[in-house]
Amino acid sequence: MSSENIDVYLNKPGTKVKEYHFKKYEAGTYVHYKEPCVSISKNGICFNTACRPYFQRKPYVILYFDEKTKAVGIMPTQEKHEKGYSVSTSSGSFSISAAKFIREHMKSYLKTGGPQRLFPIWDDKNKMFILDLKK
């Protein structure tokens, strides 16, 4: 059975008929961005493989927040900092667990509860990504 759509009608005695209208999910429809892309969830920040050149031999990041512009600065670094975050790698992407930072500075941005994708700007002078939360 490989129909594009499947309709299911369940009828239990003494109850209303429940209707379900399923659409076939196509695996592999994940979008791969060629430019740097950042996904934000309530628990952390994930960077796609296009961010790899910025993380070479830089296993830590320091996070900054501009209260006025509601922008986040993410600076990859070689040195471990007391207030910094370790970078985890998986399948070519990079992530940091930053639940407290997100809760304090980005909570209102995560309106839908799901991951949010942003396209960061690279600031070559300060060697950091800038996420504009107002876009």
N, C-alpha and C positions, 0 to 999 in steps of 0.2 A: 504494500500500500504506500504510494508515494504521491498522493494528491497534494495540491497546493494548499487547499483548505479542507478542514474536517469539521462538520457540524455534529454535535453530540446532544442528545435529548435524554435526560434521565428522569424517569417517572417512578418514584417510590409510592407505594400505596398510602393514601391519606395525605399526600403532599402535592404541591404544585410541580409542574414539569420544570426542571432546570435546563436551561439552554446554554451551551458553550459553542463558541465559534472560533476555532483555532486556525491560525495561519502558520504555514510551515516556516520554520526558522532556518535560514541559510547560514551554515557555519562558514567562517572565513570572511565575513563581511566587515570585519573590523577595519577601521580607517587608519592607515599608516601615514603620518604626516612627515614630509621631507624637511620641513623647517622645525626649529625647536618648539616643542609643545609641552605644557605642564598640566597635569591633572591634579586637582585638589579635592580631597575628601575630608571628612571630619577627623580622620586620624593622621593624615600625612600628605606629602607632596611627592608626586612621581614625575620624572623627567623622561621623555622619549629618547630613542637612540640618536636622534639628530643633536642632542645635547652632549654627546660623548666627547667631542673635542674640548669642551670646557671643563670636563671632569678628569682629564688625564692626569694621573698621579696626584689627585686632589680628593682624598677620602673623607673630607669634612666640609660642612658649609656653616656659614654664619648668617643668621637671618636678621633683617632690619625692617622696620615699619615706619612709614611716613604718615603720621596721624592726619595731617592737613590734606594730603592728596589721596590718602587711602591706597598707597602703593607699597608693595613688598619688595625688598631687596634681598637677593640670594647670592652670597659670595662663596664660590667653591674655594677651598684652601688646602694646603698641605699640612698645616699645623693644626693640632687639636686645641680647641679653645674651651675654656670653662663653660661658656654659654653657647657653645656650638653644637652641631648635630653630626652624627656619623652618617655616611652615605652607604646605603645597601645597594648591591647590584644584582640584577636578575634578568636573564634573557636580553642583555644589552641595554636595558633601561636602568635608571637610577632612582632611588627613593629615599626619603627621610621620614622618620616618625616625628611629627611635630604637633601632636594633638593639643597641647596646652597653648602653643603659639596660635594655632588656628582658632581655638575657642576664644582666646582673648582679642585677636585682631581681625579675624576673617569670618566669624560666625554669621554675621548678617549677609555676607556675600554668598554663603552656601544656603540659599533659600530653599532649593528643591530637595536637599538631603542627599543627592547623588553626586558623583564626581563632576567637577566643573573643569573644562579645558580652557586654558589661556595660552596665548602665544607671547612669550616673554620677549623683551627687548634686551639685547646684550649691550652693556655699557663697557666699552673697551678700556676707557680711562680708569675706571674703578674696578674692572674685572668682576662684574656682577650682573646677574639677570635682574631685570625690573619687571614686576607684574603689576600692571595697572588695573586695579579692581573696579574702576569706574567705567571701563569699556563694556 
